[in-house]
Structures are given as C-alpha cells and as structure tokens.
C-alpha cells in the first residue's frame, strides 16, 4: 500500500516534467547522476535483493480483433515504475531540481517483452528515443506507447453473440524472479483515455501477476463482447425472411404455373446471399459456430421445399381415374381427423329417420356425407401439411438458436 501511495503522491504533487530553477542546475544534476553510472548493473546497493517493478496499462483503443488469424491489435501506453538507488540526489543542493529525464539507452531498465506476440521477430519493449523520468529519491517512470499485436484464443461457438477474453502478457527479459519481480500497479486496466470500438464492447478488465518458469509475468485481461446488431440486421433477419417467403409457395394456386419457378428462385437467392455474407463469418472449424449449422439447416429446408413443391404438383395433375394409394388415404384421414371431429359435434337435437333409410348409412353416417377423395384434394391437403410443417421448423430453429446463444454464452 505504501508504494502505491508514494506513486500517487508524485503523480499529483509533482508534474510529469523536469523541474528546476535553471538550466545550469538541471545540467549539474544530469551530469552528477550519470557520472560513473553502470547501466549493466542492477541499481540496488544490496545485489542479493530483488528489484520490484510495477506496471500500469493505459488502453487507448482496440484497433482490430480478427477471428481467423486470432489477432488482437491494441493501442496503449505502459507505465513501468521502479526504484533506482544509484540515481538519487538532494534537490536543495541543486536549486530545487526534483526530476530529470534521461535517455533509456544510458541507464538500467527492466527489460520486458510481449509473451504472446503475433509475430515471432519481437524485440524488447521501448524505443531508443524514449526517456525515463527520475525523481530525486530514485523513483523512475518509464512510459512506452505503441501499437501492440498479440494473439487471442477465440471461441466463436455462439457467434455473433459471443464473448471473448483476450490477454496481453508482459514478461521480464534476462532477469529471473530472484532478480526482478513485476506486479500490476492496480487490479484493472486504466481506461482514462479509452475510446469505444464499433464492433466490440469492453465489458471489464483485470490484471494479475504470474510466474512462468523462472520469469515474472504481468497479465492484462480484456473481457469483450461482440456487438451483434450488425449481424442480426444484415444476416439473420434477411435469411429468416427468405425462408418465410419460401414456405409461402404452398399457398400459390397449382394452376398458376409459378410454383416451381418461385421455389427455385428463393433457393438461389438464399444460396447467393449466403455466399456473399460468408466472408463476414468466422472461418474456423474448431469450434464450429452454431450459426453455421443454422444456415446449413435453412439451406436444406429451402431445397426440400423445392422437392416437395415438384412432388405435390405431380400429384395434383394426375389423372382422376388413377387409383389413390392407401398410404395417401391414411395421411389425408390423419390430417383431416381433427376437422371432421370438430365439425360433427352433437347439437343436442334428435334427427328423425324414415323407415326406408339404409342401415349401413346409419352405422356410418360419414359415408354418405364425405366427398370422394381425388388427387387435387389430396394435393391441397399436402400443401397445408408442408406449409405448416416447414413454417414450424423454420421458426423452431430460430427460437432454439437464440435460446442456445443467450443461455449458453
């Protein structure tokens, strides 16, 4: 707690610039602290002790997040703080000069590198032109601003309603944990200068320290959620609308001659649309996104609707003198059973029958009332069956998808 309060004291009460009464005093401090300084030796009097360095990360923006290449691109600034026991002076002996800026190439600094870089040829953090600010008590501030490209393990199972956790790992280089230990300054990433990303929402952040073998590591975690509105309005709603329009083919009159052309047009429109939007979908197979299965099911349903339409039209235009198979008769009776039952409810009145009524008609009153089953009537019945079943499947698949992605994710 004390080091944190000391850092806050310097940040608030001492401006982040070189303070001094005049240039002469500043140059005297600069020359005095670098006289005999060995940048290859750790700046601690007792070399058996460990130097503790604290890191703070100011996230500026999330520049890019690519599922295919598993790449996270961020723009931010690392502030590294440690104490240098060699570079110290009495400010009152130098006209009140309390800080100096020294080129990083002239002094010792905790060498650090990205542990999860996107490319293999990654060097140490920092630039040759950057400066390190030293205060009179030896407290050092080193600011490193850059564009960082790191890897991120994506789980696109519930795309586009997925959440991702990406990490930026900083590891001490050339120094083991017995020599240099690194800790996060605070428990979260600093979002003072953060600007929102149009495709991803930053839910929360956290920091932690780890040990990898004999080296100290600081991890900055970003919990992200994809903004799904773009994919809902430009992918899911159009696909769902095309499937609804496709099921309406069974309402068209068979004699219109437009059924087959309409169903094939809907199938081709769906196939072309999926081809155009496929570039915006995660191109990964492990894990396979649920939406990939949904779009495949919808494409198969559209193809089956074309097959069903052709088959029903073939039945519709058959010769009336052809015998209807018992299989079709059972389907027809099964589908019309509920309508027959509801239409023949008792009214509470008594019907008077004459003595010459056939006993067989009394035993089976529907025999004299039911119209003979024809191919056209059968085709009309199959139209209703296909329309209701396909429409139910399309809606059910959409409901199941939204339930899965909202509950499981």
Secondary structure as UniProt FT lines:
FT   HELIX           2..13
FT   HELIX           23..34
FT   TURN            35..36
FT   TURN            39..40
FT   TURN            47..48
FT   STRAND          51..66
FT   TURN            67..70
FT   STRAND          71..83
FT   HELIX           91..94
FT   TURN            95..96
FT   STRAND          99..103
FT   HELIX           104..106
FT   STRAND          112..114
FT   TURN            128..129
FT   STRAND          131..135
FT   TURN            136..137
FT   STRAND          139..151
FT   TURN            157..160
FT   STRAND          163..172
FT   TURN            177..179
FT   STRAND          180..184
FT   TURN            192..193
FT   STRAND          200..212
FT   TURN            213..214
FT   STRAND          215..226
FT   HELIX           229..231
FT   HELIX           232..236
FT   HELIX           237..247
FT   HELIX           248..251
FT   HELIX           254..256
FT   HELIX           259..277
FT   HELIX           278..280
FT   HELIX           290..316
FT   TURN            320..321
FT   HELIX           326..343
FT   TURN            355..356
FT   HELIX           359..363
FT   HELIX           365..369
FT   HELIX           375..407
//
